[in-house]
């Protein structure tokens, strides 16, 4: 995609139309993508996509390169990761991968500060609170990694994920890493079950 004008960095801080998400103003992904298409040269690359069969979930990683000052200068590069369950009702039942990709692009554009919520930039207190939440999540994550075997024995993945959402403030990446561990446990469990059946035969 190419434009004849050279965009200015100030466009990056433009407020966009927002939706209400759990009481917070959130710029919609489609608005971010539309805004970038209108104001910047940009490229999107899929760095990786994976379907985790054990939990029926897509994981997608993308890279968005934005040429804020035109194609003759180096782009700014932002990564985004997302995951979507390939089950349930609604769009994810048939378009989980597409939703996953779109969410990953939206995450990357959010990192680029494309479109701000109505209340503008975060305050110092909000930033400090976010750091505290991240520190707590990191400690909780290490505990969950150690306990995941016992969780696997007692719960289904859906039940476990519900508990994670209820009790922790984990990032998508942390949830994905726990999902990978869960999938590994599932494969080991299936392997042992198969071995047991073969021995019995």
VEXKEVEX-49927 format. One record per residue (C-alpha): residue in one letter; y, x, z. Coordinates in steps of 0.1 Angstrom, whole numbers, padded with zeros to 4 digits, always signed. Example, Ala and Ser with C-alpha at 12.3 -4.5 7.8 and 13.67 -1.06 7.14 Angstrom:
BEGIN
A-0045+0123+0078
S-0011+0137+0071
// end
This chain:
BEGIN
X+0000+0000+0000
X+0034+0014-0009
X+0070+0003-0003
X+0102+0014-0020
X+0123+0015+0012
X+0119+0038+0041
X+0112+0020+0074
X+0130+0029+0106
X+0114+0035+0139
X+0134+0008+0155
X+0114-0018+0136
X+0084-0008+0157
X+0100-0023+0188
X+0108-0057+0172
X+0096-0087+0192
X+0071-0109+0174
X+0059-0145+0178
X+0036-0147+0208
X+0008-0169+0221
X+0002-0177+0258
X-0029-0159+0270
X-0038-0164+0307
X-0002-0169+0315
X+0010-0138+0296
X+0029-0136+0263
X+0007-0119+0238
X+0016-0111+0201
X-0011-0125+0178
X-0030-0099+0158
X-0022-0117+0125
X+0015-0114+0133
X+0011-0076+0140
X-0008-0071+0107
X+0018-0092+0087
X+0047-0072+0103
X+0031-0039+0095
X+0024-0050+0059
X+0061-0059+0055
X+0077-0029+0071
X+0054+0001+0069
X+0030+0020+0047
X-0004+0020+0065
X-0041+0027+0060
X-0070+0013+0080
X-0103+0031+0082
X-0135+0018+0098
X-0147+0047+0120
X-0179+0030+0130
X-0195-0004+0135
X-0228-0011+0153
X-0249-0042+0161
X-0265-0039+0196
X-0295-0061+0191
X-0306-0062+0227
X-0274-0081+0236
X-0266-0095+0202
X-0232-0079+0201
X-0211-0062+0175
X-0191-0031+0183
X-0164-0019+0159
X-0141+0011+0159
X-0112+0015+0135
X-0084+0040+0129
X-0049+0028+0117
X-0026+0054+0102
X+0010+0043+0099
X+0035+0061+0078
X+0067+0053+0097
X+0089+0076+0076
X+0073+0071+0042
X+0043+0087+0025
X+0059+0121+0022
X+0055+0127+0060
X+0025+0129+0082
X+0013+0095+0096
X+0010+0084+0132
X-0027+0077+0139
X-0040+0051+0164
X-0075+0041+0172
X-0088+0007+0183
X-0122-0004+0196
X-0135-0039+0202
X-0167-0058+0207
X-0177-0094+0200
X-0209-0113+0209
X-0229-0127+0179
X-0238-0159+0197
X-0224-0190+0214
X-0202-0215+0197
X-0171-0211+0175
X-0162-0184+0151
X-0183-0157+0167
X-0215-0175+0158
X-0209-0168+0121
X-0181-0143+0120
X-0185-0120+0149
X-0182-0088+0129
X-0150-0099+0112
X-0135-0109+0146
X-0146-0076+0160
X-0129-0057+0132
X-0097-0077+0135
X-0096-0072+0172
X-0100-0035+0169
X-0071-0033+0144
X-0050-0054+0168
X-0058-0030+0196
X-0047+0000+0174
X-0015-0017+0164
X-0008-0025+0201
X-0011+0012+0209
X+0014+0018+0182
X+0038-0006+0200
X+0039-0029+0170
X+0054-0061+0184
X+0065-0065+0219
X+0059-0094+0243
X+0089-0116+0250
X+0096-0098+0283
X+0099-0065+0265
X+0086-0032+0278
X+0066-0028+0310
X+0085-0019+0342
X+0077+0012+0362
X+0060-0009+0389
X+0038-0026+0362
X+0028+0008+0348
X+0019+0021+0383
X-0001-0010+0390
X-0020-0006+0357
X-0028+0030+0367
X-0041+0019+0400
X-0063-0007+0383
X-0077+0020+0360
X-0085+0043+0389
X-0103+0016+0407
X-0121+0005+0376
X-0133+0041+0370
X-0148+0043+0405
X-0164+0009+0402
X-0178+0019+0368
X-0196+0049+0383
X-0211+0027+0409
X-0223+0002+0383
X-0239+0030+0362
X-0260+0040+0392
X-0270+0004+0400
X-0276-0008+0364
X-0314-0005+0368
X-0315-0029+0397
X-0291-0052+0379
X-0314-0052+0348
X-0344-0062+0369
X-0326-0092+0385
X-0302-0105+0358
X-0299-0113+0321
X-0272-0095+0302
X-0251-0127+0300
X-0253-0131+0338
X-0245-0095+0344
X-0215-0096+0321
X-0202-0127+0338
X-0204-0109+0371
X-0186-0079+0356
X-0158-0101+0343
X-0155-0119+0377
X-0155-0088+0400
X-0141-0059+0379
X-0113-0050+0356
X-0133-0029+0332
X-0120-0018+0298
X-0138-0027+0266
X-0150+0009+0264
X-0165+0007+0299
X-0183-0026+0291
X-0196-0011+0259
X-0210+0019+0278
X-0228-0003+0302
X-0241-0024+0273
X-0255+0008+0257
X-0273+0016+0290
X-0286-0019+0292
X-0299-0017+0256
X-0316+0016+0265
X-0333-0001+0295
X-0344-0029+0272
X-0360-0006+0247
X-0378+0013+0274
X-0390-0020+0289
X-0402-0032+0256
X-0420+0001+0250
X-0438-0001+0283
X-0448-0037+0276
X-0462-0027+0242
X-0481+0002+0257
X-0496-0021+0284
X-0508-0045+0257
X-0523-0018+0236
X-0541-0004+0267
X-0555-0038+0276
X-0567-0043+0240
// end
